[in-house]
Amino acid sequence: MLKKLRWQLSLLYLLAAIGLVVLIGSGSYSLILHYFQNTNDLAMQYKMATEFEQLSLPLTSQLASARESWILNNAQLVVSTKNTSTSPVSVSESDDGEAEEGGLHNEKEENPYEEVYYDARLSALFVLPLSATGDLLYNPNPAPLPMSPNDDARISALRNGYDWRTVSLADGTRVRLLTYFTNSSNPQIPAYLQIGRLLSDQDRVLSQFLTGLILLGGISVILLGAGSWWMSGRSLGPAQRAWDQQQAFISNASHELRTPLTLIKATAEFGLRSHPDDTQGDLLQDVLNESDYMSKLVDDLLLLSRLDTHRLKLNRELIDIPNLLRETQHQIEKIAGDKEVNLILGELQGTVWGDSTRMRQVLLILLDNALRYTPGGGVIKMEANKKGKTVQVIVADNGSGIASQHLPHLFERFYQADRSGGEDGRSNGLGLSIAKALIEAQGGSIHLDSQPGEGTHVTLSLQGAG
């Protein structure tokens, strides 16, 4: 009974764990990607500032800020590497006591750590000096250029002063590109400077990291799935044991009650036959009625117990619905006539696969409810029709109907709507729950609509047989 709940609980645990794994993985991937992007852009701006300085061009505010950030980050790395508080900008003292500040190149000569840092971050960059028409003037790089100048970036830099973009080469390699318009009137100075960096190494690192995340994520999902199943089993274990004990008690009690109930009923019937006019006859009839009620209650409880534990055997066969409804009408016709209720048949069509005995039991439950709450002169109608691949069996009456607040609870066990029915209306509240369980066991569904004073409309949806 609780197996479905265990699956749902396991899925809930698993989804929560997967969500956490995805959150951590995507966060880690985003941080690495963000680090690569910021590092590349800062290095390219610093390189552009260096090129501007070599060409004696004034630095823009963006380039000056990037240059300061680069030097600051470089200084922090040198301090961490050397484990000292020495600044990368050297300050020496002359013989006369005056301090003089050394240039960046002098510091690089004195500090090998900075040179390593510089090569690691800037050596992957390449420079393309361009003419006013976008032609490459010369190659200042120690290696052949991996790409030709990008004219779209040049046009955008002419309009905006500079341009950032990521382009793809013919082989699919991505390149991060920074283009600046120098705005120089000196013909010996390039009109544009393009600085690029191949992203193939970083893309390879990101791809390997993503592959590792997917692999670890898959393994984690398997482990988390097993853990979720174990945790849900531990959580529902006591409830499952209590449910099993309850079902065992109902089953055993039902069997134990059958014998004394049969004896009580037989004794009452014998007493009525022996003394039909005796003053105790009414009392014996009450005993007989109560034993019949208790016998039906025991049978219903035993049936529900078998349905809950999936031990009810269904004999599936091809059922001709029109014949089934006609037979059921014939079986109930006399009872309906005694109550002055007209039991009629509407359109009849369709065949289904199912257990004909259990289908008839469902129809009898629905008709019993309809007869109980349909007054004399009322009408109960049964019909069946095809709706695509399904067959719908409808039992409708024009009786007292059911208030809307009761509708959500009608299929609950032992639930009874507060409707008048007299002595004939006595019910144990299990009929509709049994009907629902029997229909669902055969792959169908049941739906009930009702309006007070207008009657009740019950629809059984069954899988058609062709």
C-alpha positions as CSV (number, residue, x, y, z in Angstrom):
1,M,0.0,0.0,0.0
2,L,2.8,2.4,0.9
3,K,5.0,1.4,-2.0
4,K,3.7,4.3,-4.2
5,L,4.3,6.7,-1.4
6,R,7.9,5.3,-1.0
7,W,8.5,6.0,-4.7
8,Q,7.2,9.5,-4.3
9,L,9.2,10.2,-1.2
10,S,12.4,8.7,-2.8
11,L,11.8,11.0,-5.9
12,L,11.4,14.0,-3.6
13,Y,14.7,13.2,-1.8
14,L,16.4,12.6,-5.1
15,L,15.2,15.8,-6.7
16,A,16.3,17.8,-3.7
17,A,19.8,16.2,-3.8
18,I,20.0,16.7,-7.6
19,G,19.0,20.3,-7.2
20,L,21.8,20.8,-4.7
21,V,24.4,19.1,-7.0
22,V,23.3,21.2,-10.0
23,L,23.4,24.3,-7.9
24,I,27.0,23.6,-6.7
25,G,28.1,22.4,-10.1
26,S,26.7,25.3,-12.1
27,G,28.0,27.7,-9.4
28,S,31.5,26.3,-9.7
29,Y,31.4,26.4,-13.5
30,S,30.1,30.0,-13.5
31,L,32.9,31.1,-11.1
32,I,35.6,29.6,-13.3
33,L,34.1,31.1,-16.4
34,H,33.8,34.5,-14.8
35,Y,37.4,34.3,-13.6
36,F,38.6,33.5,-17.1
37,Q,36.6,36.3,-18.6
38,N,37.7,38.9,-16.1
39,T,41.3,37.8,-16.3
40,N,41.4,37.9,-20.1
41,D,39.8,41.3,-20.3
42,L,42.0,42.8,-17.7
43,A,45.2,41.4,-19.3
44,M,44.1,42.6,-22.7
45,Q,43.4,46.1,-21.4
46,Y,46.8,46.2,-19.7
47,K,48.4,45.0,-22.9
48,M,46.5,47.8,-24.8
49,A,47.7,50.4,-22.3
50,T,51.3,49.2,-22.8
51,E,51.0,49.5,-26.5
52,F,49.5,53.0,-26.1
53,E,52.5,54.0,-23.9
54,Q,55.0,52.6,-26.4
55,L,53.3,54.7,-29.1
56,S,53.2,57.8,-26.8
57,L,49.4,57.9,-27.0
58,P,47.3,59.2,-24.1
59,L,45.6,56.6,-22.1
60,T,41.8,56.6,-21.8
61,S,40.3,56.4,-18.4
62,Q,39.4,52.7,-18.9
63,L,42.9,51.8,-19.9
64,A,44.5,53.7,-17.1
65,S,42.2,52.1,-14.5
66,A,42.9,48.6,-16.0
67,R,46.7,49.3,-15.9
68,E,46.4,50.2,-12.2
69,S,44.3,47.1,-11.4
70,W,46.8,44.9,-13.3
71,I,49.8,46.4,-11.4
72,L,47.9,46.0,-8.1
73,N,47.1,42.4,-8.7
74,N,50.6,41.7,-9.9
75,A,52.0,43.2,-6.7
76,Q,49.7,41.1,-4.6
77,L,50.9,38.0,-6.3
78,V,54.6,38.8,-5.9
79,V,54.1,39.4,-2.2
80,S,52.3,36.1,-1.8
81,T,55.0,34.3,-3.8
82,K,57.9,35.7,-2.0
83,N,56.2,35.8,1.4
84,T,57.5,39.3,1.9
85,S,56.0,42.8,2.0
86,T,58.3,44.1,-0.8
87,S,56.4,46.1,-3.4
88,P,57.0,45.2,-7.1
89,V,57.8,48.8,-7.8
90,S,61.4,49.2,-6.6
91,V,62.5,52.2,-4.6
92,S,66.3,52.6,-4.3
93,E,68.3,55.1,-2.3
94,S,71.2,57.0,-3.8
95,D,74.4,57.7,-2.1
96,D,73.3,61.2,-1.1
97,G,70.2,59.7,0.7
98,E,67.7,60.8,-1.9
99,A,65.2,58.1,-3.0
100,E,64.7,57.5,-6.7
101,E,62.0,55.4,-8.2
102,G,62.9,52.6,-10.7
103,G,60.8,51.8,-13.7
104,L,58.7,48.8,-14.3
105,H,61.4,47.2,-16.5
106,N,64.1,47.7,-13.9
107,E,61.8,45.9,-11.3
108,K,61.3,43.0,-13.7
109,E,65.0,42.6,-14.1
110,E,65.4,42.5,-10.3
111,N,62.4,40.3,-9.6
112,P,62.2,37.1,-11.6
113,Y,58.8,36.2,-10.1
114,E,57.2,39.2,-11.9
115,E,58.7,38.1,-15.2
116,V,57.2,34.6,-14.8
117,Y,53.9,36.2,-13.9
118,Y,54.0,38.5,-16.9
119,D,54.8,35.8,-19.4
120,A,52.1,33.5,-18.0
121,R,49.4,36.1,-18.3
122,L,50.4,38.2,-21.3
123,S,52.3,35.9,-23.6
124,A,49.1,34.4,-25.0
125,L,48.0,37.8,-26.4
126,F,48.8,39.0,-29.9
127,V,48.7,42.5,-31.4
128,L,47.4,43.6,-34.8
129,P,48.3,47.2,-35.7
130,L,46.0,48.4,-38.5
131,S,45.9,51.3,-40.9
132,A,42.9,53.6,-41.3
133,T,41.5,51.2,-43.9
134,G,41.9,48.2,-41.7
135,D,45.0,46.7,-43.3
136,L,47.6,45.0,-41.2
137,L,50.7,47.2,-41.1
138,Y,53.2,44.7,-39.6
139,N,53.4,41.8,-37.3
140,P,55.0,42.7,-33.9
141,N,54.4,39.3,-32.5
142,P,57.1,36.6,-32.2
143,A,54.7,34.0,-33.7
144,P,52.6,34.0,-36.9
145,L,49.2,35.6,-36.4
146,P,46.3,33.2,-35.9
147,M,43.8,35.4,-37.6
148,S,43.4,38.3,-39.9
149,P,42.0,41.7,-38.8
150,N,38.4,41.9,-37.9
151,D,36.8,44.7,-39.9
152,D,33.5,44.7,-38.0
153,A,35.3,45.3,-34.8
154,R,37.3,48.1,-36.5
155,I,34.1,49.9,-37.7
156,S,32.6,49.6,-34.2
157,A,35.8,51.0,-32.6
158,L,35.7,53.9,-35.1
159,R,32.1,54.7,-34.0
160,N,32.5,54.1,-30.2
161,G,36.2,54.5,-29.5
162,Y,36.7,50.8,-28.7
163,D,35.1,47.5,-29.2
164,W,34.8,44.2,-27.2
165,R,33.7,41.0,-28.9
166,T,34.3,37.3,-29.1
167,V,34.7,35.9,-32.6
168,S,35.0,32.4,-34.0
169,L,37.6,31.3,-36.6
170,A,37.0,29.0,-39.5
171,D,38.1,26.0,-37.4
172,G,35.7,26.9,-34.6
173,T,38.3,28.3,-32.3
174,R,37.0,31.3,-30.3
175,V,39.0,34.5,-30.0
176,R,38.5,37.3,-27.5
177,L,39.2,40.6,-29.3
178,L,39.7,44.2,-28.1
179,T,39.9,46.9,-30.7
180,Y,40.8,50.6,-30.0
181,F,40.8,53.6,-32.3
182,T,44.0,55.5,-31.6
183,N,42.7,58.8,-33.1
184,S,46.3,59.7,-34.0
185,S,47.1,62.1,-36.8
186,N,50.7,60.7,-37.1
187,P,50.8,58.5,-40.2
188,Q,53.5,56.4,-38.6
189,I,51.2,55.4,-35.7
190,P,48.6,52.7,-36.4
191,A,45.0,54.1,-36.7
192,Y,43.7,51.0,-34.9
193,L,45.1,48.5,-32.4
194,Q,43.5,45.0,-32.1
195,I,44.6,42.7,-29.3
196,G,43.3,39.2,-29.2
197,R,43.6,36.0,-27.2
198,L,42.8,32.5,-28.4
199,L,40.3,30.9,-26.0
200,S,41.0,27.3,-27.0
201,D,43.0,26.4,-23.9
202,Q,40.4,27.9,-21.6
203,D,37.5,26.3,-23.6
204,R,39.4,23.0,-23.2
205,V,39.7,23.4,-19.5
206,L,36.0,24.3,-19.2
207,S,35.0,21.4,-21.4
208,Q,37.0,19.0,-19.2
209,F,35.6,20.5,-16.1
210,L,32.0,20.2,-17.4
211,T,32.7,16.6,-18.4
212,G,33.9,15.9,-14.9
213,L,30.9,17.5,-13.5
214,I,28.5,15.4,-15.6
215,L,30.4,12.3,-14.7
216,L,30.4,13.0,-11.0
217,G,26.8,14.2,-11.3
218,G,25.8,10.9,-12.9
219,I,27.6,8.9,-10.2
220,S,26.1,11.1,-7.5
221,V,22.6,10.6,-8.9
222,I,23.0,6.9,-8.8
223,L,24.3,7.0,-5.2
224,L,21.7,9.5,-4.2
225,G,18.9,7.4,-5.7
226,A,20.0,4.4,-3.7
227,G,20.3,6.6,-0.6
228,S,16.9,8.1,-1.2
229,W,15.3,4.7,-1.6
230,W,17.0,3.6,1.7
231,M,16.0,6.7,3.6
232,S,12.4,6.6,2.4
233,G,12.2,2.9,3.4
234,R,13.5,3.7,6.8
235,S,11.0,6.6,7.1
236,L,8.0,4.5,6.0
237,G,9.1,1.3,7.7
238,P,7.0,1.7,10.9
239,A,4.0,2.9,8.9
240,Q,4.3,0.0,6.5
241,R,4.5,-2.5,9.4
242,A,1.5,-0.9,11.1
243,W,-0.4,-1.0,7.8
244,D,0.4,-4.7,7.3
245,Q,-0.7,-5.5,10.8
246,Q,-3.9,-3.7,10.3
247,Q,-4.6,-5.6,7.0
248,A,-3.8,-8.9,8.7
249,F,-6.1,-8.0,11.6
250,I,-9.0,-7.1,9.2
251,S,-8.5,-10.3,7.2
252,N,-8.3,-12.5,10.2
253,A,-11.2,-10.8,12.0
254,S,-13.3,-11.1,8.9
255,H,-12.7,-14.8,8.6
256,E,-13.3,-15.3,12.4
257,L,-16.6,-13.4,12.2
258,R,-18.0,-15.3,9.3
259,T,-18.7,-18.5,11.3
260,P,-20.7,-16.9,14.3
261,L,-22.6,-14.6,11.9
262,T,-23.6,-17.6,9.8
263,L,-24.7,-19.4,12.9
264,I,-26.7,-16.4,14.2
265,K,-28.4,-16.0,10.9
266,A,-29.3,-19.7,10.6
267,T,-30.7,-19.7,14.2
268,A,-32.8,-16.6,13.5
269,E,-34.2,-18.1,10.3
270,F,-35.0,-21.4,12.1
271,G,-36.8,-19.5,14.8
272,L,-38.9,-17.6,12.3
273,R,-39.8,-20.7,10.5
274,S,-40.7,-22.6,13.7
275,H,-42.8,-19.8,15.3
276,P,-43.8,-17.4,12.5
277,D,-46.7,-15.9,14.6
278,D,-44.8,-15.8,17.9
279,T,-44.4,-12.5,19.7
280,Q,-40.6,-13.0,19.4
281,G,-40.9,-12.9,15.6
282,D,-40.1,-9.2,15.4
283,L,-37.0,-9.6,17.5
284,L,-35.8,-12.5,15.5
285,Q,-36.4,-10.5,12.3
286,D,-34.2,-7.7,13.8
287,V,-31.5,-10.2,14.6
288,L,-31.7,-11.5,11.0
289,N,-31.5,-8.0,9.6
290,E,-28.5,-7.2,11.7
291,S,-26.7,-10.4,10.9
292,D,-27.2,-9.7,7.2
293,Y,-25.8,-6.2,7.7
294,M,-22.8,-7.5,9.6
295,S,-22.2,-10.2,7.0
296,K,-22.2,-7.6,4.2
297,L,-19.8,-5.4,6.2
298,V,-17.4,-8.3,6.8
299,D,-17.5,-9.2,3.1
300,D,-16.8,-5.5,2.2
301,L,-13.9,-5.3,4.6
302,L,-12.4,-8.5,3.4
303,L,-12.7,-7.3,-0.2
304,L,-11.0,-4.0,0.5
305,S,-8.2,-5.9,2.4
306,R,-7.6,-8.0,-0.7
307,L,-7.6,-4.9,-2.9
308,D,-5.2,-3.1,-0.7
309,T,-2.7,-6.0,-0.7
310,H,-3.3,-6.7,-4.4
311,R,-4.4,-10.2,-3.6
312,L,-7.8,-9.9,-5.4
313,K,-7.7,-12.2,-8.5
314,L,-9.4,-10.7,-11.5
315,N,-10.6,-12.9,-14.3
316,R,-10.1,-10.7,-17.3
317,E,-12.3,-11.4,-20.3
318,L,-14.0,-9.6,-23.2
319,I,-17.1,-8.0,-21.8
320,D,-20.0,-6.9,-24.0
321,I,-21.2,-3.9,-22.2
322,P,-24.8,-3.8,-23.7
323,N,-25.4,-7.4,-22.5
324,L,-24.0,-6.6,-19.1
325,L,-26.3,-3.6,-18.6
326,R,-29.3,-5.5,-19.8
327,E,-28.6,-8.4,-17.4
328,T,-28.1,-5.9,-14.5
329,Q,-31.3,-4.2,-15.4
330,H,-33.2,-7.5,-15.3
331,Q,-31.6,-8.3,-11.9
332,I,-32.7,-5.0,-10.3
333,E,-35.9,-4.4,-12.2
334,K,-38.2,-6.0,-9.5
335,I,-36.6,-4.1,-6.7
336,A,-36.9,-0.8,-8.7
337,G,-40.5,-1.7,-9.4
338,D,-41.3,-2.2,-5.7
339,K,-40.0,1.3,-5.0
340,E,-41.9,2.7,-8.0
341,V,-38.6,3.8,-9.7
342,N,-38.3,3.5,-13.4
343,L,-35.1,1.8,-14.5
344,I,-34.4,2.4,-18.2
345,L,-31.6,1.9,-20.6
346,G,-30.2,4.5,-23.0
347,E,-27.7,4.1,-25.9
348,L,-25.7,0.9,-25.5
349,Q,-22.4,0.2,-27.3
350,G,-18.9,-0.9,-26.6
351,T,-16.8,-3.9,-25.4
352,V,-14.1,-3.8,-22.8
353,W,-11.5,-6.1,-21.2
354,G,-12.3,-6.8,-17.5
355,D,-13.8,-9.0,-14.9
356,S,-17.5,-9.3,-15.6
357,T,-18.4,-10.3,-12.0
358,R,-16.6,-7.3,-10.5
359,M,-18.1,-5.0,-13.2
360,R,-21.6,-6.2,-12.3
361,Q,-20.7,-5.7,-8.6
362,V,-19.8,-2.1,-9.3
363,L,-23.0,-1.5,-11.2
364,L,-25.0,-3.0,-8.4
365,I,-23.3,-0.7,-5.9
366,L,-24.2,2.4,-8.1
367,L,-27.7,1.2,-8.6
368,D,-28.2,0.5,-4.9
369,N,-27.1,4.1,-4.1
370,A,-29.4,5.5,-6.8
371,L,-32.4,3.4,-5.6
372,R,-31.8,4.5,-2.0
373,Y,-32.0,8.2,-2.8
374,T,-34.4,8.3,-5.7
375,P,-38.1,8.8,-4.6
376,G,-41.1,7.0,-6.1
377,G,-41.8,8.1,-9.6
378,G,-38.1,8.9,-10.3
379,V,-36.0,7.6,-13.1
380,I,-32.6,5.8,-13.2
381,K,-30.9,5.6,-16.5
382,M,-28.0,3.4,-17.6
383,E,-26.2,3.9,-20.9
384,A,-22.8,3.2,-22.5
385,N,-21.1,4.9,-25.4
386,K,-17.7,5.0,-27.0
387,K,-15.3,8.0,-26.6
388,G,-12.3,7.4,-28.7
389,K,-10.5,4.4,-27.3
390,T,-12.5,4.3,-24.1
391,V,-16.0,3.2,-23.3
392,Q,-18.0,5.3,-20.8
393,V,-20.7,3.6,-18.7
394,I,-23.1,6.1,-17.1
395,V,-25.6,5.6,-14.3
396,A,-27.7,8.7,-13.7
397,D,-30.7,9.4,-11.5
398,N,-33.0,12.3,-10.7
399,G,-33.0,11.8,-7.0
400,S,-32.2,14.1,-4.1
401,G,-28.6,14.7,-5.2
402,I,-25.6,15.5,-3.0
403,A,-24.4,18.8,-1.6
404,S,-21.1,20.1,-3.1
405,Q,-19.2,19.9,0.2
406,H,-19.6,16.1,0.3
407,L,-18.4,15.4,-3.3
408,P,-14.6,15.4,-2.6
409,H,-15.1,12.8,0.2
410,L,-17.6,10.4,-1.3
411,F,-14.9,7.8,-2.3
412,E,-13.4,7.8,1.2
413,R,-14.0,4.8,3.3
414,F,-16.9,4.9,5.8
415,Y,-17.8,8.4,4.6
416,Q,-21.5,9.0,4.4
417,A,-23.2,12.2,3.2
418,D,-25.9,13.5,5.5
419,R,-28.9,12.6,3.3
420,S,-32.2,11.1,4.5
421,G,-32.8,7.6,3.4
422,G,-34.8,6.0,6.3
423,E,-34.1,2.5,7.3
424,D,-33.6,1.4,3.8
425,G,-30.8,4.0,3.5
426,R,-28.6,2.3,6.0
427,S,-25.1,1.9,4.6
428,N,-21.6,1.2,5.9
429,G,-20.1,3.9,3.7
430,L,-17.8,1.4,1.8
431,G,-19.8,1.0,-1.4
432,L,-18.3,3.8,-3.5
433,S,-14.7,3.2,-2.2
434,I,-15.1,-0.4,-3.3
435,A,-16.5,0.6,-6.7
436,K,-13.5,3.0,-7.2
437,A,-11.0,0.4,-6.2
438,L,-12.5,-2.3,-8.4
439,I,-12.7,0.0,-11.5
440,E,-9.1,1.2,-11.0
441,A,-7.9,-2.4,-10.5
442,Q,-9.2,-3.0,-14.1
443,G,-7.4,0.1,-15.5
444,G,-10.4,2.4,-15.5
445,S,-11.6,5.5,-13.6
446,I,-14.8,6.7,-12.0
447,H,-16.2,10.2,-11.7
448,L,-19.3,11.5,-9.9
449,D,-21.2,14.7,-10.4
450,S,-24.3,15.7,-8.4
451,Q,-26.5,18.7,-7.7
452,P,-28.9,18.9,-4.7
453,G,-32.5,18.3,-6.0
454,E,-31.3,17.4,-9.5
455,G,-29.8,13.9,-9.0
456,T,-26.5,12.2,-9.4
457,H,-24.5,11.3,-12.5
458,V,-21.7,8.6,-12.2
459,T,-19.4,7.9,-15.2
460,L,-17.2,4.8,-15.5
461,S,-14.4,5.2,-18.0
462,L,-13.0,1.9,-19.2
463,Q,-10.4,0.9,-21.8
464,G,-12.1,-0.3,-24.9
465,A,-11.4,-3.6,-26.5
466,G,-11.4,-2.4,-30.1
